[in-house]
Amino acid sequence: MNAPYPTAAKPFKHPALRLSMIAVNVLLLQAGIAHAQNSDNAAAPAAAPAATATTSNIGTVTITGEGDQLGNGLMVREDEPKTRSTVTRAELEKERATGNVFQSIGLLPGVATYSYDASGLFGGGLSIRGFNSDQIGYTINGVPVNDSGSFSVYPQEFLDNSNTCAMSVTQGVTDLDAPHVGSTGGNVSIVTCEPEDQKRMRVTQTVGGLGLTNSFVRIDSGRFANDMAKVFMSYSHAEIDKWKGDGKAKRDHVDFGFRFDFDKSNYVTGSMNYNRAINNNIYNPSLAQLNQNGYYGDYASQFAGHLTPVKGTAQNEASQSPAYYKLAQNPFENVIASVTGVFRLTPTTQLKIQPYYWYGFGTGGTQQYALSETGFLNPATGKVGAGRDLNGDGDTLDKIIVANSSVTRTDRPGITTTVTQQIGNHQVQAGFWFERAVHRQTGPAVLVNNDGTATDIWLQDNQITGPTGQPYQSRNWKTVSTSYQFFLADSISMLADKLNVTAGFRTPHVRRDFTNFASEGSNSQITYNVVKDYNAFLPQAGVRYSFDDSNQVYVNAARNFRAPPNFAYSPTNGNVTFVNGRAVVAGNVQAETSNVYDLGYRNQSAFGTFSGSLFYVDYKNRQATAYDPNLNNSVYMNAGAVRNYGFQLEFGTVPFHGWSAYFSVTNNHSKQLNDLRMSATSTLATSGKDYPLDPSWLLGLSIQYAQPKWYVRAQTKFTARQYATLMNDEVAPSYTTVDLDAGYRFNNTYFFKNPTVRLNVSNLFNRQYRNPSSVQVGAGNGTVYYYLGAPRLLSVSLSADFQ
């Protein structure tokens, strides 16, 4: 019988956003909705401000044909005085339909990336020149999508690959107009495809190993309203089983938007992305657990069960290890919505306004938890010890398995306003960004049924309450992050554009207003509030000189900034002490800064394009986050000063008798310059050691042979060994992966056009490898957990257009 224990009273809860899939399907039948964000720069009339490189487009680049003519779609001809790499639609359309941004940019120079599974539906990890993913700023059509509290990134939530047209990686330098207060290592800009000018419906069906299925449909309205408007909407549903253990990933995704052109210079665009995913977690072992349980060891497939309630006798339901897989889930949903207006105020002045809203709600980590019936907070004493009968046996002697984990809700409105003014050979850009993010992080609990399932996987309905009627909370935080920045840039074209000089600055400011409400969590019985302000003046300058149409050099220098994450002020991080009953930030909680320098050379010829750069990075107060992926718990550390230096190269050919190739190589050295202070009297000798999670060598290669109706390509990536700890006493070995892709386009028929079949094979040779989940101090000071490489996965996709 699948009946829960007696349920508690239903308290006030944070509502989760619900979107009816029935309503979505009805909307998909109406070809009147669409997405709009131009991925190309519109040509501007003489003396008018041209479109500049921003976080919502790929800047001034040249793409021959569809972009497949250069480096298999993994490269474009850049002209900016900074180091930047771009993936185009020609590459993205060959990838598996369920893929995510980390997978798509994995071959670019400086990028070290891995996925939790081959489909991309479970997410992944990334670093760029040694900067972790939470030190990189990410935008979708100009909207910031890093977590507002921790700056974490969840790539599986973003977009359908089928709607993405370009992804640009700016290595090391954060763009001046980028809306970030947590980016010391550059930014990643994702641009969605324009709605089609012609009415069209595209359908794609993908099937593959591990029960993979992905159904995608997109409807474009084509131009209407006197050719002033066009819109699209798409919906996809994807599922795949875990590659080890029981459980799966399920995702429903909607992309929507519009574009309305008043004339050639004035237009309004809007977009909305909705994602709802329910994933069973993949277990991430320590090295000892990996050796003991093997590569395919995972969460338990059977629930240990509840004990029979007996009054007067203590039933101690010890939490089984590893946890039951149905009590290790990650349900989450989010919405990213924005409207952008571009208006030509004068022949030389352009105004751009973009309000946006980001919403997220869900849980994470492992929900299985053994809750003591006397583990409730007593508000009168401020201590844990109040009792509540949970299993209905009439006593409070027991410890009961419940479902408890972190629940996060984020409401994040913001706006960016930019004015671009052309003054002779100067293009001046000035703007202001403002955002107010309310980040609510709680830890409620619900009862567990006899079959091991939570009564509500979202931990909202029938929450467990204590004897006072208040919900049990293993944490109870509220963070209001108010961020803003002014930015100013001047791009000067001289000597018939042979010489370009850019200079500017941005002034990010963030106020962290963190409140810990008294709860049952560890060291959390006192309500306190911490308000901290962080700001910086961040100059940036670059020079590019073109010797001729083929050869150019550039130099760039920039200062970057990252505020501390909000959990640095939590009661479990050791940074907060109490003086006369008031909370005081006592730890070394300072903003991270980096000074980045690049010296580069580009050669752009009829044969192909080469780009190379030398880089040097000087860190101050480098923030290291120790993360336990099984408990979804993060601990903040200040690792002091770190120095990075190295070089990166990339080369892409144009097709020659059907053959084309792309190659990238990165060499990076990262050294710690300070010993790590563990306490007032204790330090660890980390000075001179390599900084972890930073492979010294990365090599990427893509080789393709293509004919008008078909193609075959192979891609390989080498990742050198990397340390997992600041003490360099645990290491992840080097590894190489190989992927294989192929496609064939059939002839058009009366009913459909562009019928295409694609084959994708990931990890062709079934290599086993591991990546550390986060930085740890040392093997003796904490446990290092690893994400394991997924085995070979084969999938086939069939797509066609109906017009």
N, C-alpha and C positions, 0 to 999 in steps of 0.2 A: 504493500500500500504506500503510495507516494504522498503522504500527508506530513506537513511540517509540524513542529512543536507549536504550542499555543502562541499566537501572534501577539505582538505588542501593539499598543495604540499607535495610530498613524499620525506622526508629527508633521509640522511644516517642513517642506523639503524644497530643494532647488529644482525647478521644473526642467526637464529635458525637452529639447526641440523635437517635435515629431512631424514628419512629412509623409503624407499618404502616398504610397506607391501607385495606388489606383489613380489618384489625381495626376501624378506624373505621367502615367500612361495615357490618360485622356489628353493631356497637353501635348504629348508627342504626336498625336494624330492631327494637330492643328499646325500647319506650316506657317506660323506667323510670329515666331520668336527666335532670337539669335544672340550671338556673342559678338563683341566688337572691340578689338584692340589692334591697331595697325602695327604689324611687325616690320614694316619698311618705313623709311623716311620719305614723306611727301616732298616733291620738288617745290621749292619756294620761289616766288618771283624775285627778280633782281631787287637788291637792297632790303629784302624781307628777311626776318630771322629764320634761318634754316632749322630743321629739326635737329636737335642735338642729342648726344648720347646720354640717355637717362636710364633709370632702372626699369622703365616700362617699354623699352625698345632695344634693338641690338645696335643702335648707333649708326655711324657712317661706315658701311661695309659694302663690298661688291660680291654678289653671289651670281656666278655664271650659270645661266639656265635655272634649273631647280636647286642648285647648290650641290648636286651630285657630281658636277664636273670637277670639283676640287676636294681632294682628301676624303672621298666617299661620303661627303656631307658632314665631316667632322672639322671643317676649317672654312674660314672666310678670309677675304683680303681686308686686313685691318688698316686703319689710318690714324688711330688715336695715339697720343703720346703716353701710353700705358700698356701694360701686359694684359691681354685679354684673349680668351679662346671661346669659340662659339660652335654649338651643334645646331644643324639646320634640320628642316623638315625632311630632307632627303635621307638623313640618317634615322630620324625618329620613326618614319613610316615603315622601316624594315625591322624594327624592334618588336618584341612581344607586346601585344596590346595591353597587358596588365602591368607593364614595366613602370618604374618610377624614376624621378629625376636623378637620384644617385647612380642608378644603373646607366642612364643615358650619358652622363658626363664622365664615366669611369675611365675612358681612354685619354682624356685631356691631360696636358702636362701639369704636374703638381698635385693631381687629384689621386688620392688613395681612397678607395671605396669598397664596400662589401655589402651583401644583402643577407638578410636572415633566411630567405628562401629564394629560389630562382624566379618565381613569378613576380616578385616585387610587392605583393599584397601585404607582407608582414613588416615592410620597412627595411631599414639598413643603417649603416654608419658611413662616415666620410670625414676625411681631413684634406686640407689644401695647404701645401707647403708646411705641414706640421700643425696648422691651425685646425682645431677640432670643429665639427659641424656647428656647435653652439657658439663659436667665435666668428662665424661667417654670417653675413646678412643675406636673407632670402626675400625676394619679392615675386609676386605674380601680378603682372600688368601694373607694376608700381606699388602694390599693396604689401606691406611687411607681413610675413607669415611665421616668423620665429615666435616661440612661446614668449609671452610678455613677461613672465616671471623668471624662467630659467634659461631662455633663449634657445631651448631645444628645438629640433626640427623633426617632423614626422612626414617623410616624403610620400608615403602611401596615401596621404589624405588630400593631396593637392589637386591634380587634374587627370583626366583621361589622356593617355599618350596620343590618342587619335585626334585630339583637339589642340595639341601643342605644336607650335611652329618653330620656336627657337629657344635655346638655353645658352646664356652667356655667363662665363666665369671670369671675373676680374680678380686675378691672383694678387693677393697682398694689399691692394689699394681699394678702399671703400669709396664708391662714387660720391662726389660732393653733394648731390641731391638725394642720396639714398636715405630713406627714413628709418635710421637705425641708431640705437644707443647701446648695442651689444655686438659690435663688429670691429674686431682688430685684424682680421685676416682677409678682407676683401668681401665681395658679394657675388651672389648667383641670381641672375635675372631670368625669369621664365615669362615667355610671351605666348599668348594663345593665338590661334589662327583667325584671320578675318572671316566673317560670314561670307558665303559665296554670293557672287553677283547673279547667278542663275539658280532657279529653284531646283532643289535636289534632295533626295533622301539616300543616305548611305547606311548600309547594314553590314556588320562584321560579326562573324561567329568564330570563336576560338575554342578548340578542345585540345587536351593534352594529358600527359601523365599526371598521377596523383589526383585524378578526377577534376583536373582543371577545366573550367568552362567560363567563357566571357562572352556575353551577348551585348552588342553595342548598336545603337541606332541614333542617327543624327539627321535632323530635318532642317534644311535651309529654305528660307522663304524666297530668296532671290530679291532683286531690287523691286520696290513698290513705292507708292506715294510719289509719283513722278520721278522715280529713280532716286529719291532722297533717302530712303530707308532700306535696311536689310537686317535680318535677324536669324538666329539659329537656336536650336535647343537639342541637347543630346541626353540620352539615358543609357546607363550600362549596369549590368549585374554580373558579378564575378564570384567564383568559388574555387577553392582548391584545398585538398587535404594537406595536413602537415607532412613534412618529409620524414619525420620521426615521431613516434608516439601517436596518440589519438587526438582528434580535434581537427579544426579547419579554420580557414579565413573566409568570410562572406562580406561582400561590399556592394552597396548600391550607390551610384554616383550620378549627379545631374550637373551639366554645364549649360549655362543660359546667358544670353546677352542680346545687345542690339547696337546698331549704329544709325545715326541720323545726321545727314550732311545738309546744312543750310546752304552752303556753297563750297567752293574748293578750299577755303581757308577757315571755315567755322563749322564745327561739328560737335556732337555729343555722343559718347559711347557709354554703355553700361554692361556690367557682367555680374553673374552670380554663379558660384560653385558650391554645390552641396555634396557632402560625403557622409555616409553612414556605414560603419564597419563593425563587425563583431568577430573578433579573432580569439582563438585559443592560443595562449602563449607557447613559444618554443623554449624548452628548458636550456639555460645557458650554464654549463658546468664550470667548476673550478678545475684546475689541472689534476688534483687528486680525485675528484669525482669522475673526470674523463677517463683516468686510468682504471678506476674501479668499475664503472658502469659501461664503459665502451662508448664509441662514437654515437651510437643511436639511443643512448640512455635518455629518458624523458620523464615527464610527469607520470604519476601512477595512473594506470588504466582502470583501477577498481577503487571504489570508496571504502574506507575501513569500516564505516558504519557508526551509528550512534549506539551508545550503551543504554540498556533498559533502565528507565528512571525508577529509583527506589528511595522512598522517603527515609531520611535519617542516615543515609549512606552516601558517601561522596563518589560520584561518577566522574572520573578524570579521563576525558576524551583527549588524549595526547594527540597533537597535530601530526599526522603521518608525514613521513619524509621519504621521497619527494611528495609534494602535495598532489591531490586528485586533480586531473587535468580540467575537469569542469569547474573547478574552483581556482583556475588560473586563466582568466579571460581579460580581454581588453576591448570592451564596447566603447565606441566613441563616435560622435557626430559633430560636424562643424560646417559653418557657412562663411564664405568670403564674398562680399558684395561691394561693388564700387560703381560710381558714375564719374565720367571724365568729360569736362567741357573744355574745348580749345577754341579760342576766339581771337581773331585778328583785330586789334584795337586801332592800329594805324598801319600804314604800309611797312613799317619797320618794328612794330611792337606786337607781341603775341602774349596772351594770357591763358594759362592752363590751371584749372581748378579740379581737384579730385577728392571728394569725400568718400569715405569707405567705412565698412563695418565688418568686424571679424567676431564670430561666435563659435565657442567650442564647449562641449560637455561630454564627460565620460569618466571611466575609471581606468586603473592600470595596476600592474603588479600581480601578486598572488593574493587571492581573496581568502584562502583557507586560514582560519585563525581560531585558536582555542581560547575562548573568553571565560574568565572566572565570573561566577555569579555574584561575587563581591568585588568586582572590578570596576564599579561605577563611582563617579565623582560625587562626593558629598559637599554641596555648595556651602554648607554651614561651617565645615572644618577646613575646606579647601584641600582635602586629601581624598585619595582613592580608597574605598573600603565599603561604600554603600552596597546593599545587597538587593538582588532581584532574581526571582525564580524564573529560569529560562526553559527548563524541560518539563515543568508542570508536576514535579514530584512533591511539592510542598515545602522544600527547604532551599537554602542558598549555599549548599556545600559543594556544588559541582563546578566542573569546567567543561564547557560545551563547544563543539565545533560550530562556528558561524562563518558567514561570508563578510569579510571586512577588508577594505583597502582604500586607497586614496581616491577621492572624487573631486574633479576639477571642473569649474565653470568659469568661462572667460567671456566678458562683454567688452568689446574693444573698438569704439568709434574713433575715427581720426580724419584729418583733412590735410592735403598738401596744395599749396598755391605757388605757382611759378610764373614769373614775368621774364620774357626773353626780348632783349632790345638789340637791334643791329645799329651800330654807330661806326660808319666807315668800314674799316677792316676788323673792327672789334665786334664780337658777339657776347653781350653781357647777359648773364642769367642770375636772377635773384629770386629767392623764394623763402617760404616759411612752412614748417610742418608742425602739426599739433596732434597729440593723441592722449586719450585717457582710458587706461585699461583697468578694469575691475576684475581681479583674479581671486576667486573664492575656492579655497582648498579645504575639504573636510574629509573625515574618515568614518562614515556611518557603518552600521552593521545590520545585516538581516539574517534570519534563521535559515538553516539548511535542511532541505527535505531528506527523507530517509534514503533516497537514491543518490545523494551527494550534490544535487543541484541547488543553487541559491533560489530563494523564493522570488527574487528579482535581481537579474544580473546587473542592472543599473544602480542597485543599492538605494532605491528611492521608495518603493512601496513597502509598507509595514516595517519601517525601521525599528530596531530594538531601542527601547527607552529604559532609563533608569527608574528608580523608585520615585523621583520627583516628576516624571513624565518627560524629561528632556532626553533627546536622542543621545545615544552613546556616540562618542567621537574619539577616534584614535589620534586625530589632529583637527584643529579648527582655526584656520588662518584666513585672513583677508588682506590682500595687497592691492592698494590703489597706486598705479604707476602713471604719473603725469609726465609726459615727455614732449619736448618741443625743440626745434632748432631753426636757426636762420642760416641760409647758405648764399654765397655769392661767388660767381665764377666769371672769368673773362677769357675768351678764346680769341687769340690774335693771329690773323693770317698775313704773312709777309712774303716778299720775293715771289710773287705769283703762286702763293701757297706752297712753295718749296719749304718754307719755314713756318711752323705753327708753335705758338707759345700759349700755354694755358696756365692760369694761376687762380687760386681762390681759397676759400675757407668755409668751414661749417662750425656751428657752435652747439653741439648737442647738450641737452640738459634733461635730467630725469630726477624726479622726486619719488623715492620709495616710501610709501606710507604703509608700514606692515603692522598688523595687529594679530597677536596670538590670544585667542579667547580660551579661557580655562577649559580644559578637557581632560579626558582619561589618558591621553598620550603620555609618552615618556617625558618627564621633566616639564610637563605642560599644564600644571594645575594653577598657574598664576596668569591672570590676564595682564598683558602689557602691550605697549605701542612703541614702535621705533619709527622715526621719520628721519631719513637721510637724503641729502641732495648731492648729486654728482653732475659735474659739468666740465667742459673742456673747450679750448680753442684749437681747432684742427686745421692747420694750413696744408696746402697741397699745390705742387707745381710740376709741370711737365713741358718738355721741349721735343719736337719731332722735326728732323731735317731730311728732306728727300734729295739725294744726289741726282737722281733721274727718275724715270717712270718705274724703275725696277728696284732700286736700293734706297733704303732709309734707315736712319738710326734714331733712337729716342732715349730720353732719360726722364725718370719720374721720381719724385720724393713726396712722401705723405706721412701724416701723423694720424693714427687711429685710436679709438677709445672703446672701452667696454665697461659698463657699470657692473657692480657685483650682482649676482642673481638674488632673487628675493629670499630663497631658503637660507642664505647666509645669516639672516636674522632670526632663524627659527630656534626654538629651545633645545634642539638636539644637535646643534652644530658647534657648540662650545664658544661662540662668539658673543654671547649675551650673558652678562652677570647682573646682579641686583645690588644696588647701593641705596640704602635707606628706603627700600621698597620700590625703587624705580629701576627699570631696565636700562642698562648701559651697554653699548656695543664696545666690547673690550678686545675683540680679536683684530687681526690685521685685515680688516675688510676695506680694501681700497680698490679704486677703479684700475683696470688693466689698460695700459697704453702700449702702442708699438710705433716705432719709426721705421718706415719701409722705404728702401731705395732699389730702383731697377735701372739697369742699363741694357738696352736691347737693340737688335738689328733685324731687319726684315728684307728678304729678297722675293720679289714677285715677278715671275717670268711666265712665258708661254708654256713651260714644262710643268710648273707647279709653284708652290709658295713655301718659303722657309721663314721661320720666326724663332729667334733665340734670345734669351735674356740672362744676365747675371743679377742675383738679388741678395740683399742683405737686410736683416730684420733685427732690431734692437727692442726687446721686450722690457717692460717694467711691471712689477706686481702681477706676474702671469698667474691667472686663475686656473687652478686644477680642480676638477670635480670628480670625486670618487663616487661611482654609480653602481648600485647593486641592481641588475636588471630583473632579478627574480622578486625582489621586494619593492622595486620601483622607488628606491630611497637614494638621495644624493647628499653628499657631504662636501662642503666648500673648504678649499685650502688655498693659501697664497704661496706659490712656488718661487716667488722672488723674480730676479732678473734671468732672462734667457736670451741667447743669441743664436739666430738662424742665418745660414748663408748657403749659397749653392747656385745651380744653373738649371735652366729648363730649355728644351728644344722641341719644336714640332715641325713636321714637313708633310705636305700633302701634294700629290700629283694630280694632273688632269688625266683623263683616260687616254691610253695609248693602245690601239688595237684591242680595245675592250678591257684592258687591265688598268687598274688604278689602286693607289695605296695611301695610307696615312700612317705616320710614325711619330711617337713622342717619347722623350726621355727626360727624367728629372733626377738630379742629384742634390740632396739636402742634408746639411749637417746642423744639428740642434744641440747646443750645450747649455747646461745650467750653470749659472755664475755665482749662486749663493747656496750655503747650507740651509736646510729646511728646519725652521724653528718649530718644534713639537709642543713646547711649553716654555714657561718662564726660565726653566733650568735645563732644558733638554733640546739638543739639536742633532740632526742627522747629516752625515757627510755626503751631501748630494752635489756639491760644487765640482764642476769638471765632468760630471756624468752626462750621458746623452739624455735628452728629454724623451719620455716614452711616447708611444703611439705615433711615431714618425719614422717610417721606412727611409733609409738613406738612398735607395734606388727604386725608381719606378720606370717601367718600360711598357709602352702600349703599341700595338700594331694591328692594322686592319688592311686586308688585301681582298680585292674584289675583281671578279671577272663578270662583265655584263654585256648582254646583247639587247636589242630593242624590246624583246618580249620576256627575257628572263635574266636572272643574276644568281651568282653564288659568291659568298664571301666568308672569310674566316677572320676572327678577332682573337687576339691573345693579350694577356696582361701579366707582367711579372711584378711582384711586390716583394721587396727585400725583407729580411727579418726586422723585427721591431721589439723594443723593450716594452714591458708591461708595467714597470714600476719606476719611480723616481730614483730608487737605489740600484737600478739595473741588475736586480738579482732574479728576474724571471723574464723569459724571452719567448716571443712567438716566432716560429721559423718562417723562412721565406716560402713563397709558393707561386705557381704559375697556373692560370686557367686559360682554357681555349673554348670559344663559342663558334658555332657554325650556323649560318642563315642562308636561305635560298628563297626565290620567288619566281612565279610565272604568271604572266598576264594573258588571259584568253581574249579572243576576238569579241567585240561588242555584238549584242543581239538586239532584237526588237524590244525585248522586255527590260534589259539592263545593260549598263555600260561599265567598262573597266573591271570586269570580273577578274579577281586576282587571288591566287593561293600563295601563302607564305609558310615556310618551315623555319622554326627556331629551335636550336639545340643549345642548351646552356651546360657548361662544365662537361664538355665532350668526353674527356678522359677520366671523369669521375674522381677528380682529385679531392683529398681530404685536407683541410687546413683550418686554422683558427685565427681569430682577431680578438685582442683584449677589448672588453666592453667599456673600459674607462681607465683613467690614471689611478694607480694606487701608490702608496708611499713605498712599500716594500713587501716582499713575500712574508716577512715576519710581523708586519704591522697592519695587515689586512688581507682579505682574500681577493684574488684576481679571478674574475669570471670571463668566460670566452664565448663569443659567437662563432659557431662552427659553420664551415662552408657547406652549402646544400649540394646533394648529389646531382647527377645528370637529369635534365628535364627536357622532354621533347614536346613541342606543341605545333599545331597546324591551324592557320587562320584562313578563312574564305570571306572575301569582301566584294561588294558590288554596289554600284550607284543606280538609282531609279530616278528618271527625270520625266 
